[in-house]
Amino acid sequence: MSPEPMAALDGERLRAREALGASVRAGFEKAGYAPVSAPALQPADIFLDMSGEDIRRRMYVFADPAGDELCLRPELTIPVCRLYLESGGGAQKLCALGPVYRYQSRGSTKLREYTQAGVECLGASDAEAADAEVVALAANALADAGLKSYGIEMGDLALFDALVDALDLPPGWRSRLKRHFWRPDYFRELLDRLAAGDAGEESSDRQALISAISGLDDAQAKDVIEDVLKLAGIAPVGGRTVEEVAERLIEQAELTSSSVPKAAAKLISDFLAVSGTPQEGIARIRALTEGSGVSIEAAIARFERRLELSAKAGVDLSRAHFATGFGRNMAYYTGFVFEFRVPDLGADAMICGGGRYDDLLSALGSPNSIPAVGCAVGIERLLAAVSKEKGQ
């Protein structure tokens, strides 16, 4: 192919992408979200601490000439939240448009640089109303782009947190289960071990270390394990950090000293198997918890109110599928999570995702807890979905 047709083709794609991105952001601005521009270069440690494993291993991290560790932003939420804190906080609605960067393995068809258009609703006092507003904004963005066929995946970490808080579990297990919910493989391993009620077979040296840290708090146990590893000249293997090794040993120590009611472990397992329409899911959760003598009615009521407000805002809930085990690959989510998906795109099916992240602003340095919810639309994926639907 000659350079001219290729250049024309690239120019056509560029114009279409830029026009769609501008249109999505314009829709956000029309809804009252102020546009901001966050730097592409960000402190790496923030993302390494607060992103999920999938994001962390695909970040572009490097040191600048001064020795500071930086990264190319892998998403927009944390950069926009940093800007928000620098501006003084308060209730704000912000939107952003720009490229984000994630490494893809050789041969992958996924983009390493792609465009996101996102909104962040920060400091709103009515959480369910803010959640519904953000979901409606996402649905409107897809509709305005001309997309007709998509599904909505929904989950709510707050329902799981409420269940864990209501159960009779050993000290430390509540926070641990909540903390690792977004890591599906490791979380399932934790749940299996919790149900089994034992730590499995260990070597005598390993068991001695587990016994030594039994009864210590997490910080003390991690200090002990770090000292032992250093004295023995042992470096963590398999990409694990000292903290990850310590966490695993602390869990084993708790298992050796604590017993878990089988009924509690089974209820958690049954709860995480709930899947269907949002209405079916809530009905099943009610039946499970009431049948076990456990009440999480306040969390259920909040979920139902969110659904009602979303429907009133124009979200077509007949497209929605709810699963209690559904989470997203970012560690900072704390409540309602969702994705808009187009299955025909295969590996790129998720074209918009978001959720509630009430603890993130505090982790970024806010002295006060700030409720927050947001979402981001993948512009290239949305463009591909619309083009595919039109048969182009």
N, C-alpha and C positions, 0 to 999 in steps of 0.2 A: 504494500500500500504506500502511495506517495505521501510526503510530509503534509501536503495541503489538506487532504481529507482527514488525516489523523488529527491535525491541529483543529480543524473545524469540529470534529467529533468531541475533542477535549473541551473546546470552547462552549459547545452546546451543553455538555454535562456540567461544566463549571457554572454557567449562567442558571441552569435549572436548580442546582444545589444552592447557590447563593440566593436565588429568588425564593425558594421554599424556606430556607432558614430565616430570611427577613420576614416572610409572611407569618411564620410561626411566632417569632418574637413580637411582631406587630399585634398578633392576637393576644399575647400575654400582656403587652403594654395597654391595650384597649381595656383589659380586665382590671387595670389598676396596678400593674407590676412595673416598678421603675427599672430601666435598664442599667446594668453595671458591667464593667469590664475588669476581669481578674487577671493577674499576671500568669503567663504560661509556666514560668519558673516558680517553683514552690519549695519550701523546706521539706526534705524527704522524710524526716522522722515522723511528722504528723501523719502522713499517709501510711507509713510502715506500721505505725501504732494502731491506726483506726480503720484501715481498709481490711477487706477480707483476704484470705490466702490467695485466691485467684488473682486479685488485683495486685497484691504485693509482688508475686513472682513475675508479673508482666509490666512492672514499672521501669521506666528509664531513669536510673539513679546514677549520679556522678558527683565529683567534687569540683568546686570552682577553684580558681588560682589561690584564693585565700584559705582553702581547705574546708570550706563549708559544704556539707552534703546537701545537694539539691536534687529535684526531680522535675521532669515534665509532667504537668498535671494529668492524672489519669481519669479525672472526672471534674465536674464543676461545683459540686455542693460544698466541699471543704474550702476551696478558694473564695467562693461567694460568702460563706459564713465568716471567714477571716476578715473580709472587707466590712461586713456588717458590724463586727466587734470593733473594728478600727473607727467606724463612724459613730459609735456611742450607743448602739443597741436600740431598744424600744421596739414597738410593733412596726414591722416593715415588711413590704412585699417587693421582692426583687426578682429580676429575670436576667439571664445572660445567654449569650450565643458565642460559640467559638470552638476551636479544635481541641481535642483531648488525645492523649497518646498512650497506647498499650502495645507492648511487644506481642507479636504473633510468631509461632514457630515457622520454620522454613517450609515453604510449600502451601501454607495456609492461604485461603482466599479472603480471610478477614483483613480489614484495614488496620494498619498500625497508627494512622492518623485519621481521625474522623470528626465530624461536627456534631455537637450537642446544643440543643436549645432547652434551657431549664428554668424552672421557677422555684423560689424558696419563700414560703410563708412563715415568717419568724415573729414570735412573740404574741400570736393570736391566742386569746383566752378561751375561746370555744374550740376545743380540739376536733370534735366530730365535724363541726361546720367547716373548719379549715381543711380537713381531710377530704370532705365531699367537694369542696371548691377546687382543690388541686386535681382530683380525679376528673371532674367535669372539664377543667381546662385542658387536660390531656385528650379527653374524648373530642372536645371541640377542635383541637389542633388537627387531629386526624380527619375529622369531618371536613374542615375547611380545606385540607389538602386534597380532598376528593376520595379518601379511602372509605370503602363501604364494608369490607369483610375483615373482621378481626375478632379475637376473643380477649377476655380480661381474666387474668389469674389474680386471685386475692388470698391474703392470709392476714393473721393478726397475732403478733408475738405477745400482745397484752393478754390475750386469752390463755396462752400457755403459761405466762408468768403468774396469772391469777390462779391457775390450777396448781402449779408447783407450790405457791405460797399457802394454799389451802390444805396441802397434804402433810402427813407426818413423815418427814424425811430427815436423815442425819444432818447435823450442822455442816455447812459448807456445800452440801449437794444442791441446795436451792440455787445459790448464786452460780455454781458451776454449770448446772444444766441450762440456766438462762444465758450465761455468757457464751456457751458453745452451740446454741441452737442454730446459728447461721452456718455452722460447719457440718453439713449433713452426714458425711461419712464418720467423722470423729464423734459426733453427737450420738449416732446410732450405736457406736461402740460403747460410749458411756452408758447409754440406756441398757444395753445388753449386760454390761457388767453390774449395773445397779440391780437389775432383775435377778442376776445370778447370785448376788450377795457375797461374792468373794473376789479376791484379786488374782486368782489363778496361781499356778505354780511359779515360784521364783527361786533363783539361786540363793544359797545361804548368805552370801555377801550382800546381795540386793535386799533380801528379807531383813538382814540386820540393819541396813540403812533405813528401810521402811519403818522398822520398829523404833529406830532412834528419833525419827521425826514425828512419830505419832504424838498428838497432843500439842505440837507447836502450831502457832498460827502460820499463815502462808509466807509472810515476810521472813520469819525466823527459819522456817524450813528451807526456803530458797537460799538463805545465807549459808546454812549448814551444807546443803548439797553442792553449792558453788565451791566452798572450801574443800570438800572431799574430792571433787573433780580436779581442782588445782593441785592439791597435795599428791594425788595419784598420777598427775600428768596426763589426765584423760580429757580429750576434747569431745564435745557432743558430736554425734554422727547423724547421718541422714538428713542434714540440713536443719536439725533441731537446735534451738538456742538452749542455754542453761535454764532459762525460765520455763521452757516447754518441757524439758526433762524433769525439772522440779515439780511442775504441775502434775505430770503423770505419776510421779512417786507419791505426791501428797494424796492424790485420789486413791492410790492403792493403800496408803496408810489408813485413810478413812474407811475403806472397805473392810480392812482387817479388824477395825475396832467398832464398827457400826453394823447394825442389821436394819434391813428395810422391809417393811410389810409387803408381802407379795401382792396384796390387793392394790397398794399404791403404785407399784411398778406396772402392774397390768392395766390400771386405769390410765396411766400416762401412755402406754403403748396403744391402747384402744382409742384414746383421744387423738393421737397422732395419725391414726388410720382414717379419720373422718374426711370425707371428700364428697363433693357434689355441688349443687347450686348453693348460694349463700343461705337461703332459707332452709334447705335440707340440712346443711351443715350445722346451723344453730339449733335446729330441732334435735339432731343427734347428740350434740354436746349437752343440751339440757337433759336428755334422757340418761346419758352416761353419768353425769355428775349427780343428778338427783337420785339415781339408782344406787349410787355409792355413798350417799349422805354428805356430799360435798357441794358447797354453794360458791359459784362464781357469777352470780346473777348480775352484779354491777358491771362486770366486764362484758357480759352478753348484752346488757341493755345499751351500753355504749356502741357496741358493734351494730345493733339493730337501728339505733338512731342514725348512725353514719349511713347505713343503707337507705333509710328513708330520705335523708337529706340529699344523697347522691341521686336518687330517683327524681326528686323534685328539681334538681339542678339539670336534669336532662340526660343522665347517664342511663344507657340501656342495659339494665341488669340481667336481661335474658341472655346476654353475651357472657355473663360472669360465671366463673368456676371458682369455688372456694375449697381450700385444703388447709387443715390445721398444721400440716407439716411444711407448708410453703413458706420459704424465706427468700432473702436475696443475698448476694455475695458480698455485701458490705457489713462490716462488724458493728457499725454505729446505729443500725435501725433498732427501734425500741417498741414499735406498735404495729399499726396498720401498714401493710406493704402490698404492692400491686405491680402488675406488668400488663401491657397491651401487646398481644402477640399475633403474628401472621404466620401460621404453620407452613404455608407454601414457600417461605423464605428459608426453610431448613435451619441451618446453624445460626442464621441471622434473624430468627423468628421474632425475638424480642425487640420491638421498635420504640417502646417507651416504658420506663420503670421508675418507681419512686416509693415513698413511704414516710413514716413518722420517725424522727430522730431526736427525741427530747433531751438526750444526754450529751449530744455532740458539742453544743456551745460551751457547756461547762468544761468539757475536756479540752476545748481550745482556749480556755482561760477566762471565761465569763465568771464573775463572782456569784452570779445568780443563775438559777435554773431557767432556761428559756425554751418554751415549747416550740417545736419546729416541724414542718412537713414540706416536702418538695417532690419534684419529678424532673426527668430529663427525657427529651425526644431525640432519638438518633436520626439526624436529617438524611444521611445517605440511605439508611434502611427504609425510612418512610418513603423516600423518593423511589426506591426499588419496588416497594410494595404497591405504590400507586401505579407505577409503570407496568408491573406484572398484571395487575388487575385490569388495566386497559389493553393488555395484550401487546404492549410495545417492546 
